[in-house]
Amino acid sequence: MKRFRSMAYPYVFWIAIFIVIPMLLIIAYAFTVEGTAFFQGQFTLDNFARFFRDAVFMQVLLRSMRIAILTTLVCLLLGYPSAYAIARAGVKSTTLILVITLPTWINMLVRTYAWVGILQDNGILNSLLSL
């Protein structure tokens, strides 16, 4: 188990740099005054007061919440029956999983063929560089 723990250190480092630190900066920025006062450490709750007073911010918040709830409901309505059907399928479950995941592979396939078209011997990049 200790061997696997040491393998997780790069991922923890990655998460700290690209998720935890930016989130802490957002939280710190939310509690500071505008401009360069962030670095001076002047904490305030005025940003939150302005957020709840301004009608535009509230409209954006309500629209975002409505989209999030609708998306969650659609995912639940599609996901649970699909998962139940796959769980009950038995041997055919691999085929059903393939049918569900295949559309996500299309994006990668299109990008791969685009790069082939760009990088091949008579492709766009070679034609531009040989001018």
Phi, psi and omega in degrees: 000324180294329179296320180287330179296321180292335178286341182276346184301317177298324179290321177296318177299315179299314180296319180297318183287317190258353178236304187291310182297313176299323178294320177295323177294322177296317178296316179296321179294328180293333183257016179238164179281165185294165175079217183274005181292346178303318182282345178273348176076031178272100183275144181205162175251012181298327179297320179289322177297317179294323180298316183278343178275324186281128183292329180295316179298320180291323177297318179295318179297314181293321177295318178296318178295319179297316178295319180296317180293316179297317179297318178297317179296317179297317178296320178294317181293329178269323187286313183295314176297323178295315179296322178295318179295320179293319180294326181274350187287333181076241184293328182284359185298325178297319179294320179294321177296321177297318180297324181283321184272343182303318179299332178287340178280341183298320180301313180296321180295317179296317178296320180298314179294328176294316178295323177299315178296326180283319190262355182291170186303320178253031182277181184297312184295316179296321179295320180291321183285338182270002179291000000 
